[in-house]
Amino acid sequence: MKGSFKDLIVWQKAVQLSLSIYKLTAAFPPSEQFGLTNQLRRASVSIASNIAEGYGRSTKGENVQFLGHARGSNCEVQTQLVIASGLGFGSDELRSAAEGLCVEIGRMLVAMMKKLRD
């Protein structure tokens, strides 16, 4: 592959998602610091990290595998955002923006995996 993983729009969006998750969870109750706050932050960081790690691997198959991990982490974030919403944690506006990024990232990951498999 040419260039850098930093050139990938999906990686850029994943970093943007992580930043938005950190902003969203800053307003979560202190009692959630080691619960939902930590889970959301770790899962969101994992998305961009797995995209980068897959890009750095030596085969397309390995890249697809790590993109699959990123997709799983993206689904994890989506689930946790639903739970946060049900508990009334964080701003609706920030949560909605994060949910939109998750949907967009998910579509991009599926398309990228399909392209690499073909």
LOTOR-601744 format. One line per 2 residues: number of its first residue (from 1); their letters; for each residue x, y, z of N, C-alpha, C, O. Coordinates in Angstrom, 1 decimal. Each point is the difference from the previous one (the first is absolute). Layout:
NUM) a) X/Y/Z/X/Y/Z/X/Y/Z/X/Y/Z ~ ...
END
This chain:
1) mk) 0.8/-1.2/0.0/-0.8/1.2/0.0/0.9/1.2/0.0/1.0/0.1/0.6 ~ -1.5/0.9/-1.3/0.7/1.3/-0.1/-0.5/0.9/1.1/-1.1/-0.1/0.5
3) gs) 1.9/1.1/-0.2/-0.4/1.0/1.0/0.0/-0.4/1.4/0.8/-0.9/0.3 ~ -1.6/1.4/0.5/-0.1/-0.3/1.4/-1.4/-0.2/0.4/-1.0/0.4/-0.7
5) fk) 0.8/-1.2/1.8/-1.3/-0.2/0.5/-0.7/1.3/0.4/-1.2/0.1/0.0 ~ 2.0/0.9/0.2/-0.6/1.4/0.4/-0.7/0.6/-1.2/-0.8/0.9/0.1
7) dl) 1.1/-1.4/-1.3/-0.7/0.5/-1.2/-1.4/-0.6/-0.2/-0.8/0.5/-0.8 ~ 0.5/-1.6/1.5/-1.2/-0.7/-0.1/-1.1/0.9/0.6/0.0/0.3/1.2
9) iv) -1.1/-0.1/-1.9/-1.1/0.8/0.5/-0.7/-0.7/1.2/-0.4/0.6/0.9 ~ 0.3/-1.9/-1.0/-0.6/-0.8/1.0/0.8/0.1/1.3/-0.6/0.1/1.1
11) wq) 1.9/0.0/-1.2/0.9/0.1/1.2/-0.3/1.4/0.6/-0.1/0.2/1.2 ~ 0.1/0.8/-2.1/-0.2/1.4/0.5/-1.4/0.2/0.7/-0.1/0.6/1.0
13) ka) -0.9/-1.3/-1.5/-1.3/0.0/0.6/0.0/-0.7/1.3/-0.7/0.4/1.0 ~ 1.5/-1.5/-0.9/0.1/-0.7/1.3/0.6/0.8/1.0/-0.4/0.0/1.2
15) vq) 1.5/0.8/-1.5/0.6/0.9/0.9/-1.0/1.0/0.5/-0.1/0.4/1.2 ~ -0.6/0.2/-2.2/-1.1/1.0/0.3/-1.0/-0.6/1.0/-0.4/0.6/0.9
17) ls) 0.0/-1.9/-1.1/-0.9/-0.7/0.9/0.6/-0.1/1.4/-0.7/0.3/1.0 ~ 1.9/-0.7/-0.9/0.7/-0.1/1.3/-0.1/1.4/0.8/-0.3/0.0/1.1
19) ls) 0.7/1.0/-1.8/-0.1/1.4/0.6/-1.4/0.3/0.4/-0.1/0.6/1.1 ~ -0.9/-0.9/-1.9/-1.3/0.3/0.4/-0.5/-0.8/1.2/-0.8/0.4/0.8
21) iy) 1.3/-1.7/-0.7/-0.4/-0.8/1.1/0.6/0.5/1.3/-0.6/0.0/1.0 ~ 1.9/0.5/-1.1/0.6/0.6/1.2/-0.8/1.2/0.5/-0.1/0.2/1.2
23) kl) -0.3/0.6/-2.2/-0.8/1.2/0.4/-1.3/-0.4/0.6/-0.5/0.6/1.0 ~ -0.2/-1.6/-1.6/-1.3/-0.4/0.5/0.1/-0.6/1.4/-0.7/0.3/0.9
25) ta) 1.7/-1.2/-0.7/0.1/-0.7/1.3/0.6/0.9/1.1/-0.1/-0.3/1.2 ~ 0.6/1.5/-1.5/0.5/0.9/1.0/-1.1/0.5/0.9/0.2/0.3/1.1
27) af) -1.5/-0.4/-1.6/-1.1/0.4/0.7/-0.7/-1.2/0.7/-1.1/0.2/0.7 ~ 1.6/-1.4/-0.8/-0.6/-1.1/0.6/0.2/0.1/1.5/0.9/0.6/0.5
29) pp) -1.8/-1.3/0.3/0.2/0.1/1.5/1.4/-0.6/0.4/0.5/-0.9/-0.6 ~ 0.1/1.4/1.7/1.2/-0.5/0.5/0.0/-1.5/0.3/1.0/-0.7/-0.1
31) se) -2.2/0.3/0.5/-0.1/-1.5/0.3/0.2/-0.9/-1.2/0.2/-1.2/0.1 ~ -0.2/1.8/-1.3/0.1/-0.8/-1.2/1.5/0.1/-0.6/0.3/-0.5/-1.0
33) qf) 0.6/1.1/1.8/1.4/0.2/-0.5/0.6/-1.3/-0.4/0.7/-0.1/-1.0 ~ -1.0/-1.0/1.8/0.6/-1.3/-0.3/-1.0/-0.9/-0.6/0.3/-1.2/-0.1
35) gl) -1.4/1.7/-0.3/-1.0/-0.8/-0.6/-0.2/0.4/-1.5/0.9/-0.2/-0.8 ~ -2.1/0.8/0.6/-0.3/0.3/-1.4/0.9/1.0/-0.6/0.3/-0.1/-1.2
37) tn) 0.2/1.1/1.9/0.9/1.0/-0.5/1.3/-0.7/-0.5/0.4/0.2/-1.2 ~ 0.2/-1.1/2.0/1.2/-0.7/-0.4/-0.3/-0.9/-1.2/0.8/0.0/-0.9
39) ql) -1.9/-0.7/0.9/-0.3/-0.9/-1.1/-0.1/0.7/-1.3/0.5/-0.4/-1.0 ~ -1.3/1.5/1.0/-0.2/0.8/-1.2/1.3/0.5/-0.5/0.3/0.0/-1.2
41) rr) 0.5/0.6/2.0/1.3/0.6/-0.4/0.9/-1.1/-0.6/0.6/0.2/-1.0 ~ -0.5/-1.3/1.7/0.9/-1.1/-0.5/-0.4/-0.5/-1.3/0.8/-0.3/-0.9
43) as) -2.1/0.0/0.8/-0.6/-0.5/-1.3/0.2/0.9/-1.1/0.3/-0.4/-1.1 ~ -0.5/1.7/1.3/0.1/1.0/-1.1/1.5/0.1/-0.4/0.2/0.2/-1.2
45) vs) 0.7/-0.2/2.1/1.4/0.1/-0.3/0.4/-1.3/-0.8/0.9/0.1/-0.9 ~ -1.5/-1.2/1.2/0.3/-1.2/-0.6/-0.3/0.0/-1.5/0.7/-0.7/-0.8
47) ia) -1.7/1.4/0.4/-0.4/0.1/-1.4/1.1/0.5/-0.9/0.5/-0.6/-0.9 ~ 0.0/1.8/1.3/1.1/0.6/-0.8/1.3/-0.8/0.1/0.7/-0.1/-1.0
49) sn) -0.5/-0.4/2.2/1.2/-0.8/0.2/0.1/-1.2/-0.9/1.0/-0.4/-0.5 ~ -2.2/-0.3/0.5/0.0/-1.3/-0.9/0.1/0.3/-1.5/0.5/-0.7/-0.7
51) ia) -1.1/1.9/0.3/0.2/0.4/-1.4/1.4/0.2/-0.3/0.5/-0.5/-1.0 ~ 0.2/1.2/1.9/1.4/0.3/-0.2/0.9/-1.3/0.0/0.8/-0.2/-0.8
53) eg) -1.1/-0.7/1.8/0.7/-1.2/0.1/-0.2/-0.9/-1.2/1.0/-0.6/-0.5 ~ -2.2/0.5/0.0/-0.2/-0.8/-1.2/0.7/0.5/-1.2/0.5/-0.7/-0.8
55) yg) -0.5/2.1/0.7/0.7/0.6/-1.1/1.5/-0.3/0.0/0.6/-0.2/-1.1 ~ 0.0/0.0/2.3/1.4/-0.2/0.1/0.3/-1.5/-0.1/1.2/-0.4/0.0
57) rs) -2.1/-0.5/-0.1/0.2/-1.4/-0.2/0.5/-0.3/-1.4/-0.2/0.8/-0.9 ~ 0.8/-2.0/0.7/0.6/-0.3/-1.2/-0.9/-0.6/-1.1/0.4/-0.1/-1.2
59) tk) -1.6/-0.4/1.6/-0.9/-0.6/-1.0/-1.4/0.6/0.0/-0.4/0.6/1.0 ~ -0.3/-0.7/-2.1/-1.3/0.4/0.0/-0.9/-0.7/1.0/-0.9/0.6/0.6
61) ge) 1.1/-1.9/-0.5/-0.8/-0.8/1.0/0.2/0.5/1.4/-1.0/0.1/0.7 ~ 2.2/0.3/-0.3/0.2/0.5/1.3/-0.7/1.4/0.1/-0.6/0.3/1.1
63) nv) 0.7/0.5/-2.1/-0.7/1.3/0.0/-1.5/-0.2/0.2/-0.6/0.7/0.8 ~ 0.0/-1.6/-1.6/-1.4/-0.2/0.2/-0.3/-0.5/1.4/-1.1/0.4/0.5
65) qf) 1.9/-1.2/0.1/-0.2/-0.5/1.3/-0.1/1.2/1.0/-0.9/0.0/0.9 ~ 1.9/0.9/-1.0/0.0/1.1/0.9/-1.2/1.0/-0.3/-0.5/0.6/1.0
67) lg) 0.1/-0.5/-2.2/-1.1/0.8/-0.3/-1.3/-0.6/0.6/-0.9/0.7/0.4 ~ 0.9/-2.0/-0.4/-1.1/-0.7/0.7/0.0/0.3/1.5/-1.1/0.1/0.6
69) ha) 2.3/-0.1/0.0/0.1/0.4/1.4/-0.6/1.4/0.2/-0.7/0.3/1.0 ~ 1.1/0.6/-1.9/-0.4/1.4/0.1/-1.6/0.1/-0.1/-0.6/0.7/0.7
71) rg) 0.1/-1.5/-1.6/-1.5/-0.1/-0.2/-0.7/-0.5/1.3/-1.0/0.6/0.4 ~ 1.6/-1.6/0.2/-0.5/-0.5/1.3/0.0/1.1/1.1/-1.0/0.1/0.7
73) sn) 2.1/0.6/-0.6/0.1/1.1/0.9/-1.0/1.1/-0.3/-0.6/0.6/0.9 ~ 0.4/-0.3/-2.1/-1.0/1.0/-0.5/-1.4/-0.5/0.5/-0.8/0.9/0.5
75) ce) 0.5/-2.1/-0.6/-1.3/-0.5/0.4/-0.1/0.1/1.6/-1.1/0.2/0.5 ~ 2.2/-0.5/0.1/0.0/0.1/1.5/-0.3/1.5/0.4/-0.8/0.2/0.9
77) vq) 1.4/0.7/-1.6/-0.3/1.4/0.3/-1.4/0.4/-0.2/-0.7/0.6/0.8 ~ 0.1/-1.1/-1.9/-1.4/0.2/-0.3/-0.9/-0.5/1.1/-1.0/0.6/0.4
79) tq) 1.3/-1.8/0.1/-0.8/-0.6/1.1/0.1/0.8/1.3/-1.0/0.2/0.6 ~ 2.2/0.2/-0.3/0.3/0.8/1.2/-0.7/1.4/-0.1/-0.4/0.5/1.0
81) lv) 0.3/0.0/-2.2/-0.7/1.3/-0.1/-1.5/-0.2/0.2/-0.6/0.9/0.6 ~ 0.1/-2.0/-1.0/-1.5/-0.3/0.3/-0.2/-0.1/1.5/-1.0/0.6/0.5
83) ia) 1.9/-1.2/0.2/-0.1/-0.2/1.4/0.2/1.4/0.7/-0.8/0.3/0.9 ~ 1.7/0.5/-1.3/0.2/1.3/0.5/-1.3/0.9/-0.2/-0.4/0.7/0.9
85) sg) -0.1/-0.8/-2.1/-1.3/0.7/-0.2/-1.1/-0.5/0.9/-0.7/0.9/0.6 ~ 0.6/-2.2/-0.4/-1.1/-0.5/0.9/0.2/0.5/1.4/-1.0/0.1/0.8
87) lg) 2.2/0.1/-0.4/0.3/0.5/1.4/0.0/1.5/0.1/0.1/0.5/1.1 ~ -0.2/0.2/-2.3/-0.1/1.4/0.0/1.4/0.7/0.2/0.1/1.1/0.5
89) fg) 0.9/-1.9/-0.9/1.4/0.6/0.2/0.4/0.8/-1.2/-0.2/-0.4/-1.1 ~ 0.8/1.6/1.4/0.6/0.8/-1.1/-1.0/0.8/-0.8/-1.2/-0.2/0.2
91) sd) 1.7/1.0/-1.0/-0.9/0.9/-0.8/-0.5/-0.7/-1.2/0.7/-0.8/-0.6 ~ -2.0/1.0/0.3/-0.7/-0.6/-1.1/0.8/0.3/-1.3/0.1/-0.8/-0.9
93) el) 0.3/2.1/0.8/0.7/0.5/-1.2/1.3/-0.7/-0.2/0.3/-0.5/-1.2 ~ 0.5/0.3/2.2/1.3/-0.7/-0.2/-0.2/-1.4/-0.2/0.7/-0.6/-0.8
95) rs) -1.7/0.0/1.5/-0.2/-1.5/-0.2/-0.5/-0.2/-1.5/0.4/-1.0/-0.6 ~ -1.3/1.8/0.1/-0.5/-0.1/-1.3/1.1/0.1/-1.1/0.1/-0.7/-0.9
97) aa) 0.8/1.7/1.2/1.2/0.1/-0.9/0.8/-1.2/0.0/0.5/-0.5/-1.1 ~ -0.2/-0.1/2.2/0.8/-1.2/0.1/-0.7/-1.2/-0.7/0.6/-0.8/-0.6
99) eg) -1.9/0.7/0.8/-0.8/-1.1/-0.6/0.1/0.2/-1.5/0.2/-1.0/-0.7 ~ -0.3/2.2/0.1/0.1/0.2/-1.4/1.4/-0.4/-0.5/0.1/-0.6/-1.1
101) lc) 0.9/0.9/1.8/1.4/-0.4/-0.4/0.1/-1.5/0.0/0.7/-0.5/-0.9 ~ -1.2/-0.1/1.9/0.0/-1.5/0.1/-0.6/-0.6/-1.3/0.5/-1.0/-0.6
103) ve) -1.7/1.5/0.2/-0.6/-0.6/-1.2/0.8/0.2/-1.2/0.2/-0.9/-0.8 ~ 0.4/2.1/0.7/0.8/0.3/-1.2/1.3/-0.8/0.0/0.4/-0.6/-1.0
105) ig) 0.2/0.4/2.2/1.2/-0.8/0.1/-0.3/-1.5/-0.4/0.8/-0.6/-0.7 ~ -1.9/0.2/1.3/-0.4/-1.4/-0.3/-0.2/-0.3/-1.5/0.5/-1.0/-0.5
107) rm) -1.1/1.9/-0.2/-0.2/-0.2/-1.5/1.4/0.0/-0.7/0.2/-0.7/-0.9 ~ 0.6/1.6/1.4/1.4/0.2/-0.7/0.8/-1.3/0.3/0.7/-0.4/-0.9
109) lv) -0.8/-0.1/2.1/0.8/-1.2/0.3/-0.5/-1.2/-0.8/0.8/-0.8/-0.6 ~ -2.1/0.6/0.4/-0.5/-1.1/-0.8/0.4/0.2/-1.4/0.4/-1.0/-0.7
111) am) -0.5/2.2/0.1/0.5/0.2/-1.4/1.4/-0.3/-0.1/0.5/-0.6/-1.0 ~ 0.3/1.0/1.9/1.5/-0.2/0.0/0.3/-1.5/0.0/0.9/-0.4/-0.7
113) mk) -1.6/-0.3/1.6/0.3/-1.4/0.1/-0.4/-0.7/-1.3/0.7/-0.9/-0.5 ~ -1.8/1.3/-0.1/-0.5/-0.6/-1.2/1.0/0.2/-1.1/0.3/-0.9/-0.8
115) kl) 0.2/2.1/0.7/1.0/0.4/-1.0/1.3/-0.8/0.1/0.5/-0.5/-1.0 ~ -0.1/0.3/2.2/1.2/-0.8/0.3/-0.1/-1.5/-0.3/0.9/-0.6/-0.5
117) rd) -2.1/0.1/0.7/-0.3/-1.4/-0.3/-0.1/-0.3/-1.5/0.3/-1.1/-0.4 ~ -0.8/2.1/-0.4/-0.2/-0.2/-1.4/1.3/-0.1/-0.8/0.0/-0.1/-1.2
END
